[in-house]
Structures are given as structure tokens and as C-alpha cells.
Amino acid sequence: MAETRELMLARIREAIAVQHGPELPLPRDYERQGSLSAEARVETLLDRLREYDAQIYEASSENVATTVTNLCRQRQVKSLVVPEGFPAEWLPAFGGMIPEGELDRKPLSEIEAVLTTCTVAIAHTGSLVLRHGPGEGTRRLTLLPDLHICIVREEQVVETVPEAFDALREYVTAPITFISGPSATADIEMTRIRGVHGPRYLDVVLVRG
């Protein structure tokens, strides 16, 4: 019995053996470097985000906190979690703000919104990229609340995906998340449902200057 098994396995190994031929160069003819101006990159990103049904706000570095405060009031947000390392000068004047370290007092499933920064943003795909470092929160923190408010500095915007990977080179072991608009899923009947795999709403605050 054992001999029959080994004979069978030997034949399988022989049949699927990889035949090594000469190594061929891997063509990299996709666009690696963008050619848009800084302003055009930003406008492309904003256009893509609008197509995904994200809400866009623009602010200077000095009035980010005011902008976030106002949008929380507009959306009638009652609870907003802020991750460790989020810039103190951008914290909103908001009574429902909960530091990440105090989450044990309230289940994350009951939190309405999360406020984060990002590492890089990609104009071509309209994607925000988080490596979940300081100010970006854990992955669960950015997936469970119904609203994600993300702060993007204009100098963080790159044009292409390869440029984004270059910016992420030193974080290859981090749990990187790509966010392209609010969560949306379609079933077999093409009925679009929001919020199944992440926040139903994405608000992006672009910081200029």
C-alpha cells in the first residue's frame, strides 16, 4: 500500500515538475511616474472622490479644526473617535470626541465617526492610503464607524499607484489599507448596498498650504 502511494506521488511530482527555461525580462510598460502639475493632481483626486460619492471639504492648516467641527455638526455626529498621534492643532471643538485610548468606555460598534490622517493619496484611482501609524488609527477603527473623516494634505497627493508604493516602501510590513470612496457592494441583482464592508460615508478634508 505504501509503495503504491509513493509511486502515485512520484508520478504526480514528475508530471507537474517545473521546466526551467531562460529567464525573460518582466516588461514594466505601465505608467510609473506621473506628469500632472501639483494642482492638476489634487483636482484629479477630488474628481475621483466625488465620483465615488465622497464629500469634499477644503481648508487651510489653520482652520482644519473648525472645518471638522462644522461638518460634525452638519452630520449631527454624537460620537467621534480620534486615534493616538492625531495632530493636536487639528482636533475639533466637539463634545462627543473620544480618544482612542478611552474606547473601552464605549463599544466601537456604537461609535458614529472616526477622524484620521493618511499616509498618501493617489490621484489616478481616487484612493486614500493608510498605514495605520500615528494619527491613522487601527484598521478596525477605520472600518466599523459609519462615517470616516480623513485629513489629506495636498503635498501627500501623488499621481500613480507606483508612486504611492514608492512612498510606502519603508512600511512594507504595515497593515496598509486602500480606501476608494465609501464602502459599496452590489449583489447578483446589481442592487447597490452601502456600508457592508466599511463606512457608509467618507468625508475628505483637503488641507492646502
GUPA-904046 format. One line per 5 residues: for each residue x, y, z of N, C-alpha, C, CB. Coordinates in steps of 0.1 Angstrom, whole numbers. Glycine has a CB too. Example, Ala and Ser with C-alpha at 12.3 -4.5 7.8 and 13.67 -1.06 7.14 Angstrom:
2
132:-57:78:123:-45:78:132:-33:78:113:-45:90; 128:-22:71:137:-11:71:129:0:79:141:-6:57 $
# end
This chain:
209
8:-12:0:0:0:0:9:13:0:-9:0:12; 19:12:9:28:24:10:35:26:-3:38:22:21; 40:15:-10:47:16:-22:38:22:-33:52:2:-26; 26:17:-34:16:22:-44:14:38:-42:3:15:-43; 13:42:-29:11:56:-27:23:64:-31:9:58:-11 $
35:59:-28:48:66:-32:49:67:-47:60:60:-25; 45:56:-54:46:55:-68:37:66:-74:43:41:-74; 25:67:-69:15:76:-74:20:91:-72:1:74:-67; 25:93:-60:30:107:-57:42:110:-66:34:108:-42; 51:100:-68:62:103:-77:58:107:-91:71:90:-77 $
48:100:-96:43:103:-110:36:117:-110:32:92:-114; 30:121:-99:24:134:-99:35:145:-99:15:136:-86; 45:142:-90:56:152:-90:63:153:-103:66:148:-79; 64:142:-110:71:142:-123:62:150:-133:73:128:-128; 49:148:-132:40:154:-142:39:169:-140:26:148:-141 $
41:174:-128:39:188:-126:53:195:-124:31:191:-113; 63:188:-126:77:194:-125:78:206:-133:88:184:-128; 84:217:-127:85:229:-134:97:228:-144:87:241:-124; 95:232:-156:106:232:-166:112:246:-166:101:228:-180; 124:247:-162:131:260:-161:137:263:-174:142:260:-150 $
132:274:-180:138:279:-192:146:292:-189:127:282:-203; 150:299:-200:158:311:-198:149:322:-191:164:316:-211; 155:329:-182:147:340:-176:145:351:-186:155:345:-163; 132:356:-186:129:366:-195:126:379:-187:116:363:-203; 130:390:-193:127:403:-186:112:406:-184:134:415:-193 $
109:411:-173:95:414:-170:92:428:-175:92:413:-155; 83:430:-185:80:443:-190:73:452:-180:72:442:-203; 78:464:-179:71:473:-170:68:486:-178:81:477:-158; 58:484:-187:54:494:-196:42:502:-191:51:489:-210; 38:500:-179:28:508:-173:33:521:-168:20:500:-161 $
25:531:-166:29:544:-162:34:544:-147:18:554:-163; 47:547:-145:53:547:-132:54:561:-126:66:540:-132; 56:571:-135:58:585:-130:47:593:-136:72:590:-133; 40:601:-128:30:610:-133:36:622:-140:21:614:-122; 28:629:-148:32:641:-155:24:653:-152:32:639:-170 $
14:652:-143:5:663:-140:12:673:-130:-8:658:-134; 7:685:-131:12:695:-121:6:692:-107:8:709:-126; 11:698:-97:6:695:-84:-8:699:-82:14:704:-73; -13:710:-88:-27:714:-88:-35:704:-95:-28:728:-93; -31:700:-107:-38:690:-115:-40:677:-108:-32:688:-129 $
-29:673:-101:-30:660:-93:-41:661:-83:-16:657:-86; -41:672:-75:-51:674:-65:-65:674:-71:-49:687:-57; -67:681:-82:-80:682:-88:-85:668:-93:-80:692:-99; -76:661:-99:-79:647:-103:-84:639:-91:-67:641:-110; -76:639:-80:-80:632:-68:-94:636:-64:-70:634:-57 $
-97:649:-63:-110:653:-59:-121:649:-68:-110:669:-57; -118:649:-81:-128:645:-91:-132:630:-89:-123:647:-105; -121:622:-87:-123:608:-85:-132:605:-72:-110:600:-84; -128:612:-61:-135:610:-49:-150:614:-50:-128:619:-38; -152:625:-57:-166:629:-60:-174:618:-67:-167:643:-67 $
-167:612:-77:-173:601:-85:-177:590:-76:-164:596:-96; -169:588:-65:-172:577:-55:-182:581:-45:-159:573:-49; -187:593:-46:-197:598:-37:-191:602:-23:-208:588:-35; -179:605:-23:-173:611:-11:-176:626:-10:-157:608:-10; -176:631:2:-179:646:4:-165:652:6:-188:648:16 $
-163:664:-1:-150:671:-1:-152:684:6:-145:673:-16; -142:687:15:-141:700:21:-126:704:19:-145:699:37; -125:717:18:-111:723:17:-109:732:29:-109:730:3; -96:732:33:-93:740:45:-78:744:44:-96:733:58; -75:755:51:-61:758:54:-56:750:66:-58:773:55 $
-44:749:69:-39:742:80:-44:748:93:-24:742:81; -47:762:93:-51:769:104:-66:766:108:-49:784:103; -74:762:98:-88:761:101:-94:746:99:-96:770:92; -85:737:99:-89:723:98:-98:719:110:-77:713:99; -95:723:122:-103:720:134:-117:726:132:-96:726:146 $
-118:738:127:-131:745:125:-139:737:115:-129:760:122; -132:734:104:-139:726:93:-145:713:98:-130:724:81; -137:706:106:-142:693:111:-153:695:121:-130:685:118; -152:705:129:-162:708:139:-175:711:132:-159:720:148; -175:719:121:-187:722:114:-193:710:107:-184:733:103 $
-185:702:101:-191:691:93:-197:680:103:-180:684:85; -191:679:115:-197:670:125:-210:676:130:-187:669:138; -212:689:131:-225:695:134:-235:693:123:-223:710:137; -230:694:110:-239:693:99:-244:678:98:-232:696:86; -236:669:101:-240:655:101:-246:650:114:-228:646:97 $
-247:659:124:-252:656:137:-245:644:143:-267:653:135; -232:644:142:-224:633:148:-224:635:163:-209:634:143; -227:624:170:-227:625:185:-214:619:191:-239:618:190; -208:610:184:-195:604:189:-185:603:179:-199:590:195; -173:607:182:-162:608:172:-149:603:179:-160:622:166 $
-144:592:174:-132:587:180:-120:592:172:-131:571:179; -109:596:180:-97:602:174:-85:593:178:-95:616:179; -77:588:168:-66:579:171:-55:586:178:-62:572:158; -47:578:184:-34:583:190:-25:589:180:-27:572:198; -19:600:183:-10:606:174:-16:616:164:-3:596:166 $
-29:618:165:-36:628:156:-31:642:160:-51:626:157; -28:650:150:-22:664:153:-32:672:162:-20:672:140; -26:676:173:-35:683:183:-41:696:178:-26:686:196; -34:703:169:-39:715:164:-51:713:154:-28:723:156; -53:701:150:-65:698:141:-77:692:149:-60:689:130 $
-76:691:162:-87:685:169:-98:694:170:-82:681:184; -110:689:167:-122:698:166:-127:701:180:-133:691:159; -134:713:181:-141:716:194:-154:709:194:-143:732:195; -154:697:198:-165:688:197:-167:680:210:-163:678:185; -179:681:216:-181:675:229:-182:660:229:-194:680:234 $
-184:654:217:-185:639:216:-172:632:212:-196:635:207; -161:639:213:-148:634:209:-143:623:219:-138:645:206; -139:612:214:-134:601:223:-120:597:219:-143:589:223; -110:599:227:-96:595:223:-96:580:222:-86:599:234; -88:575:213:-87:560:211:-84:553:223:-76:557:200 $
-76:558:232:-72:551:244:-84:550:254:-61:559:251; -95:557:252:-106:556:261:-118:548:255:-111:570:265; -115:540:244:-126:533:237:-132:522:246:-120:527:225; -125:518:256:-131:507:265:-144:512:271:-121:503:275; -145:525:273:-157:530:279:-170:530:270:-155:545:284 $
-167:528:257:-179:528:248:-175:518:237:-182:542:242; -183:508:234:-180:498:223:-178:505:210:-191:488:222; -169:500:202:-166:506:189:-178:506:180:-154:500:183; -186:495:182:-198:494:173:-208:505:175:-205:481:176; -207:512:187:-216:523:190:-210:537:186:-219:523:204 $
-198:537:181:-192:550:176:-197:554:162:-176:548:176; -201:566:161:-206:570:148:-196:574:138:-215:582:150; -184:580:142:-175:585:132:-160:584:138:-178:600:129; -151:583:128:-137:583:131:-130:594:123:-131:569:128; -120:600:129:-112:611:123:-98:607:122:-113:624:131 $
-92:606:110:-78:602:108:-71:611:98:-78:587:104; -58:609:98:-50:614:87:-47:602:77:-36:620:92; -39:604:67:-35:593:58:-20:594:55:-43:593:45; -14:584:49:0:584:45:2:590:31:6:570:46; -7:587:22:-5:591:8:-19:590:2:6:583:0 $
-21:598:-9:-34:597:-17:-30:596:-31:-43:610:-14; -38:588:-39:-35:585:-53:-45:592:-62:-34:570:-55; -41:601:-70:-50:608:-79:-57:599:-89:-42:619:-86; -49:591:-96:-54:582:-107:-66:574:-102:-44:573:-113; -65:568:-90:-75:559:-85:-85:565:-75:-69:547:-79 $
-82:577:-71:-90:584:-61:-89:576:-47:-104:584:-65; -77:572:-44:-76:563:-32:-68:570:-21:-69:550:-36; -73:568:-9:-65:573:3:-59:560:9:-75:580:14; -46:562:13:-38:550:17:-34:553:32:-26:548:9; -38:543:41:-34:544:55:-25:533:58:-47:543:64 $
-14:536:65:-5:525:70:-8:522:85:9:529:68; -18:529:90:-22:528:104:-11:531:114:-27:513:106; -4:541:111:6:547:120:0:558:129:18:552:113; 8:566:135:2:577:144:-8:586:136:13:586:149; -19:588:142:-29:596:136:-39:589:126:-23:608:129 $
-35:577:123:-43:569:113:-52:558:119:-34:563:103; -49:555:132:-57:545:139:-55:531:134:-72:548:137; -61:521:141:-60:507:138:-70:505:126:-64:498:150; -68:493:119:-77:490:108:-92:489:113:-73:477:101; -94:483:124:-108:482:129:-114:495:132:-109:473:141 $
-106:505:136:-111:518:139:-116:525:126:-100:526:145; -110:522:115:-114:529:103:-125:521:95:-102:531:94; -128:509:99:-138:501:92:-152:500:99:-133:487:91; -152:501:112:-165:499:119:-174:512:120:-162:494:132; -169:524:123:-178:535:123:-185:538:110:-170:548:128 $
-196:544:110:-204:547:98:-198:558:90:-219:550:102; -191:567:96:-185:579:89:-170:579:92:-192:592:94; -162:580:81:-148:582:82:-144:596:77:-140:571:74; -139:604:85:-134:617:81:-119:616:80:-138:629:92; -113:619:68:-99:617:66:-93:631:62:-96:606:55 $
-82:634:68:-75:647:65:-64:643:55:-69:653:78; -63:650:44:-53:648:34:-46:661:31:-59:642:21; -33:662:33:-25:674:29:-22:673:14:-12:675:37; -23:685:8:-21:685:-7:-8:679:-11:-23:699:-12; 3:680:-3:16:675:-7:16:660:-6:27:682:2 $
6:654:0:6:639:1:0:633:-12:-2:635:13; -5:641:-21:-11:635:-33:-1:632:-44:-22:645:-38; -1:619:-48:7:615:-59:-2:611:-71:17:603:-55; 4:610:-82:-5:607:-94:-8:593:-96:2:613:-106; 3:584:-95:1:570:-99:3:560:-87:11:567:-110 $
-2:548:-89:-1:538:-79:14:535:-76:-8:525:-83; 23:533:-87:37:530:-84:43:541:-75:45:529:-97; 39:554:-77:45:565:-69:40:563:-54:40:578:-74; 28:558:-52:23:556:-39:31:545:-32:8:552:-39; 34:534:-40:42:523:-34:56:528:-31:43:511:-44 $
62:537:-38:75:543:-35:74:550:-22:79:553:-46; 63:557:-19:61:564:-7:59:555:5:49:574:-8; 54:543:2:52:533:13:63:523:14:39:525:9; 74:525:7:85:515:7:89:511:21:96:520:-1; 91:520:30:96:517:43:85:511:52:102:529:50 $
73:510:47:62:504:56:57:491:50:51:514:57; 65:483:43:60:471:36:54:461:46:72:465:28; 58:461:58:52:451:68:40:457:75:63:447:78; 36:469:72:25:475:79:12:470:73:26:491:78; 1:470:81:-12:466:76:-19:477:68:-22:462:87 $
-14:479:55:-18:490:47:-33:489:42:-8:492:35; -40:499:42:-54:499:37:-56:510:26:-64:502:49; -62:506:15:-65:515:4:-80:518:5:-61:509:-10; -84:531:5:-98:535:6:-101:543:-6:-100:543:19; -111:538:-14:-115:545:-26:-130:547:-24:-112:536:-39 $
-134:558:-17:-148:561:-15:-154:554:-4:-155:559:-28; -167:557:-1:-174:549:9:-176:534:5:-188:556:11; -178:526:15:-180:512:12:-193:510:4:-181:503:25; -192:502:-7:-203:500:-15:-202:486:-21:-205:510:-27; -213:478:-21:-213:464:-26:-226:462:-34:-212:454:-14 $
-225:455:-45:-236:451:-53:-239:436:-53:-235:456:-68; -251:432:-51:-254:418:-51:-256:413:-65:-267:415:-42; -261:401:-67:-262:395:-80:-272:402:-89:-266:380:-79; -282:409:-82:-292:416:-90:-288:431:-92:-305:416:-82; -275:434:-89:-269:447:-91:-276:458:-82:-270:451:-105 $
-280:453:-70:-286:463:-61:-274:468:-52:-297:456:-52; -272:481:-52:-260:486:-45:-264:489:-31:-256:500:-52; -255:484:-22:-257:485:-8:-245:491:-2:-260:471:-1; -247:502:6:-235:509:12:-233:504:27:-238:524:12; -220:504:30:-217:502:44:-215:487:48:-227:508:53 $
-215:478:39:-213:464:42:-199:461:47:-217:455:30; -189:466:41:-175:463:44:-167:474:49:-168:457:31; -174:485:53:-167:497:58:-177:508:60:-156:501:49; -172:520:63:-181:532:65:-190:535:53:-172:544:68; -202:538:56:-212:542:45:-208:556:40:-226:542:50 $
-201:564:48:-198:578:44:-184:581:45:-207:588:52; -178:588:35:-164:592:36:-164:607:33:-155:585:25; -159:615:43:-157:629:42:-142:632:41:-163:637:54; -137:639:31:-123:642:30:-120:656:31:-118:637:16; -111:660:40:-108:674:42:-94:676:36:-107:678:57 $
-93:683:25:-81:686:18:-74:698:24:-83:688:3; -62:697:29:-55:708:36:-46:714:26:-47:703:48; -48:727:22:-40:734:13:-30:744:20:-49:742:3; -18:745:15:-9:754:20:-2:749:32:-16:767:24 $
# end
